[in-house]
């Protein structure tokens, strides 16, 4: 496509958690904007395919396991003096941050993401950079969440 600008402008939605330096600079092409948006019918189709693949009990098992693992991570954050929860985490998305401020949180996120073993997203809550860890990949086990916590604390120094 010679000029992808009009297509991207028409289909793009860019929340804070998807903003990053490579995308902002144009160094990478974000193909997420080159598709039909996930409207109601397409979300329904996606859910139908997941239920058909795993079955209702399989979906329940995965959701319960991911919530349980996220809640373990929540407890580790709560009991560490250097970290804090930024929002309630009733399901599998945990919003948290280092108490040292935005600069250290940015550095931690960049270092952990550059390592490649886990990937974090971010958002802004109360005008403060907040890290987001989502436990939800099919094969995620406790050891993966433990590794994420170890990598975060190491990156914070």
MARLOBA-666194 format. One record per residue (C-alpha): residue number from 1; residue in one letter; y, z, x negated. Coordinates in nm, 4 decimals, m for minus. Example, Ala and Ser with C-alpha at 12.3 -4.5 7.8 and 13.67 -1.06 7.14 Angstrom:
# residues 2
R / num / residu / c2 / c3 / c1
R / 1 / A / m0.4500 / 0.7800 / m1.2300
R / 2 / S / m0.1060 / 0.7140 / m1.3670
END
This chain:
# residues 157
R / num / residu / c2 / c3 / c1
R / 1 / X / 0.0000 / 0.0000 / 0.0000
R / 2 / X / 0.3267 / m0.1092 / m0.1563
R / 3 / X / 0.5542 / 0.1532 / m0.0004
R / 4 / X / 0.3685 / 0.4586 / 0.1238
R / 5 / X / 0.6909 / 0.6490 / 0.1987
R / 6 / X / 0.7282 / 0.5574 / 0.5684
R / 7 / X / 0.3633 / 0.6444 / 0.6421
R / 8 / X / 0.3861 / 0.9776 / 0.4644
R / 9 / X / 0.7159 / 1.0642 / 0.6304
R / 10 / X / 0.5732 / 0.9915 / 0.9768
R / 11 / X / 0.2493 / 1.1917 / 0.9335
R / 12 / X / 0.3477 / 1.4671 / 0.6918
R / 13 / X / 0.3558 / 1.8348 / 0.7785
R / 14 / X / 0.4134 / 2.0507 / 0.4716
R / 15 / X / 0.3814 / 2.4250 / 0.5257
R / 16 / X / 0.4600 / 2.6601 / 0.2378
R / 17 / X / 0.0949 / 2.7136 / 0.1431
R / 18 / X / 0.0551 / 2.3420 / 0.0638
R / 19 / X / 0.3627 / 2.3191 / m0.1586
R / 20 / X / 0.2952 / 2.2900 / m0.5326
R / 21 / X / 0.4531 / 2.1431 / m0.8425
R / 22 / X / 0.2270 / 1.8337 / m0.8763
R / 23 / X / 0.2866 / 1.7336 / m0.5139
R / 24 / X / 0.6611 / 1.7979 / m0.5299
R / 25 / X / 0.6951 / 1.5903 / m0.8488
R / 26 / X / 0.4869 / 1.3017 / m0.7154
R / 27 / X / 0.2314 / 1.3448 / m0.9954
R / 28 / X / m0.0548 / 1.3426 / m0.7430
R / 29 / X / m0.1160 / 1.1504 / m0.4239
R / 30 / X / m0.1875 / 1.3808 / m0.1311
R / 31 / X / m0.4270 / 1.1827 / 0.0851
R / 32 / X / m0.4165 / 1.4514 / 0.3550
R / 33 / X / m0.1177 / 1.2682 / 0.5029
R / 34 / X / m0.2976 / 0.9317 / 0.5169
R / 35 / X / m0.5045 / 1.0030 / 0.8275
R / 36 / X / m0.4940 / 1.0546 / 1.1980
R / 37 / X / m0.3656 / 1.4096 / 1.2563
R / 38 / X / m0.6213 / 1.6606 / 1.3782
R / 39 / X / m0.5086 / 1.6633 / 1.7392
R / 40 / X / m0.7060 / 1.8365 / 2.0123
R / 41 / X / m0.9730 / 1.5665 / 2.0499
R / 42 / X / m1.0371 / 1.5349 / 1.6774
R / 43 / X / m1.0584 / 1.9144 / 1.6352
R / 44 / X / m1.3078 / 1.9250 / 1.9223
R / 45 / X / m1.5177 / 1.6568 / 1.7542
R / 46 / X / m1.5118 / 1.8461 / 1.4251
R / 47 / X / m1.6234 / 2.1681 / 1.5983
R / 48 / X / m1.8961 / 1.9831 / 1.7872
R / 49 / X / m2.0323 / 1.8407 / 1.4597
R / 50 / X / m2.0370 / 2.1865 / 1.2967
R / 51 / X / m2.2206 / 2.3424 / 1.5927
R / 52 / X / m2.4647 / 2.0537 / 1.6019
R / 53 / X / m2.5387 / 2.0945 / 1.2292
R / 54 / X / m2.5654 / 2.4756 / 1.2078
R / 55 / X / m2.6372 / 2.5738 / 1.5665
R / 56 / X / m2.4468 / 2.8479 / 1.7451
R / 57 / X / m2.6390 / 3.1258 / 1.5687
R / 58 / X / m2.5804 / 2.9606 / 1.2307
R / 59 / X / m2.2069 / 2.9425 / 1.2924
R / 60 / X / m2.2046 / 3.3090 / 1.4019
R / 61 / X / m2.3938 / 3.4089 / 1.0875
R / 62 / X / m2.1483 / 3.2303 / 0.8571
R / 63 / X / m1.8394 / 3.3639 / 1.0344
R / 64 / X / m1.9713 / 3.7211 / 1.0281
R / 65 / X / m2.0660 / 3.6977 / 0.6605
R / 66 / X / m1.7284 / 3.5531 / 0.5600
R / 67 / X / m1.5380 / 3.8194 / 0.7527
R / 68 / X / m1.7526 / 4.0900 / 0.5897
R / 69 / X / m1.6849 / 3.9543 / 0.2400
R / 70 / X / m1.3116 / 3.9228 / 0.3109
R / 71 / X / m1.3041 / 4.2833 / 0.4298
R / 72 / X / m1.4623 / 4.3954 / 0.1021
R / 73 / X / m1.1861 / 4.2103 / m0.0815
R / 74 / X / m0.9284 / 4.3821 / 0.1427
R / 75 / X / m1.0648 / 4.7220 / 0.0404
R / 76 / X / m1.0442 / 4.6339 / m0.3296
R / 77 / X / m0.6787 / 4.5345 / m0.2856
R / 78 / X / m0.6007 / 4.8498 / m0.0858
R / 79 / X / m0.7457 / 5.0796 / m0.3505
R / 80 / X / m0.5730 / 4.9160 / m0.6486
R / 81 / X / m0.2253 / 5.0526 / m0.7303
R / 82 / X / m0.1085 / 4.7179 / m0.8733
R / 83 / X / m0.1821 / 4.5136 / m0.5588
R / 84 / X / m0.0862 / 4.5310 / m0.1922
R / 85 / X / m0.1824 / 4.3659 / 0.1331
R / 86 / X / 0.1018 / 4.1573 / 0.2703
R / 87 / X / m0.0366 / 4.1255 / 0.6231
R / 88 / X / m0.3284 / 4.2499 / 0.8300
R / 89 / X / m0.6517 / 4.0638 / 0.7534
R / 90 / X / m0.8705 / 4.0821 / 1.0636
R / 91 / X / m1.0751 / 3.7739 / 0.9769
R / 92 / X / m1.1458 / 3.5849 / 0.6537
R / 93 / X / m0.7924 / 3.5063 / 0.5297
R / 94 / X / m0.6421 / 3.7748 / 0.3067
R / 95 / X / m0.2674 / 3.7667 / 0.2287
R / 96 / X / m0.1919 / 3.9896 / m0.0680
R / 97 / X / 0.0339 / 4.0139 / m0.3702
R / 98 / X / 0.0840 / 4.1892 / m0.6989
R / 99 / X / 0.3472 / 4.4604 / m0.6759
R / 100 / X / 0.5183 / 4.3185 / m0.9870
R / 101 / X / 0.7099 / 4.0562 / m0.7884
R / 102 / X / 0.7246 / 3.6833 / m0.7287
R / 103 / X / 0.7158 / 3.5775 / m1.0928
R / 104 / X / 0.3927 / 3.7586 / m1.1719
R / 105 / X / 0.2355 / 3.6345 / m0.8468
R / 106 / X / 0.3264 / 3.2750 / m0.9343
R / 107 / X / 0.1875 / 3.3216 / m1.2849
R / 108 / X / m0.1360 / 3.4754 / m1.1518
R / 109 / X / m0.1834 / 3.1945 / m0.9002
R / 110 / X / m0.1142 / 2.9225 / m1.1552
R / 111 / X / m0.3467 / 3.0767 / m1.4131
R / 112 / X / m0.6322 / 3.1324 / m1.1677
R / 113 / X / m0.5996 / 2.7847 / m1.0165
R / 114 / X / m0.5835 / 2.6215 / m1.3614
R / 115 / X / m0.9100 / 2.7950 / m1.4520
R / 116 / X / m1.0810 / 2.6028 / m1.1710
R / 117 / X / m1.3407 / 2.8575 / m1.0637
R / 118 / X / m1.1419 / 2.9665 / m0.7578
R / 119 / X / m0.8359 / 2.8273 / m0.5858
R / 120 / X / m0.5641 / 3.0228 / m0.4115
R / 121 / X / m0.2885 / 2.9069 / m0.1834
R / 122 / X / 0.0393 / 3.0837 / m0.1235
R / 123 / X / 0.2990 / 3.1420 / 0.1423
R / 124 / X / 0.6235 / 3.3339 / 0.1842
R / 125 / X / 0.6201 / 3.6571 / 0.3838
R / 126 / X / 0.9436 / 3.8551 / 0.4068
R / 127 / X / 1.0883 / 3.6074 / 0.1548
R / 128 / X / 0.8283 / 3.7168 / m0.1036
R / 129 / X / 0.5627 / 3.4986 / m0.2608
R / 130 / X / 0.2274 / 3.5963 / m0.1155
R / 131 / X / m0.1136 / 3.4879 / m0.2391
R / 132 / X / m0.3811 / 3.3785 / 0.0083
R / 133 / X / m0.7559 / 3.4036 / m0.0416
R / 134 / X / m0.9751 / 3.2479 / 0.2242
R / 135 / X / m1.3450 / 3.3324 / 0.2272
R / 136 / X / m1.5083 / 3.0510 / 0.4162
R / 137 / X / m1.7106 / 2.8074 / 0.2081
R / 138 / X / m2.0684 / 2.7767 / 0.3329
R / 139 / X / m2.2332 / 2.8937 / 0.0110
R / 140 / X / m1.9915 / 3.1765 / m0.0743
R / 141 / X / m2.1666 / 3.4991 / m0.1731
R / 142 / X / m2.0453 / 3.8456 / m0.2686
R / 143 / X / m2.0633 / 3.7546 / m0.6383
R / 144 / X / m1.8040 / 3.4811 / m0.5812
R / 145 / X / m1.5613 / 3.7219 / m0.4153
R / 146 / X / m1.6197 / 3.9748 / m0.6951
R / 147 / X / m1.5447 / 3.7020 / m0.9502
R / 148 / X / m1.2235 / 3.6118 / m0.7644
R / 149 / X / m1.1069 / 3.9746 / m0.7785
R / 150 / X / m1.1911 / 3.9999 / m1.1491
R / 151 / X / m1.0066 / 3.6743 / m1.2287
R / 152 / X / m0.7000 / 3.7892 / m1.0342
R / 153 / X / m0.6796 / 4.1207 / m1.2156
R / 154 / X / m0.7334 / 3.9534 / m1.5543
R / 155 / X / m0.4616 / 3.6965 / m1.4821
R / 156 / X / m0.2215 / 3.9768 / m1.3894
R / 157 / X / m0.2807 / 4.1274 / m1.7329
END
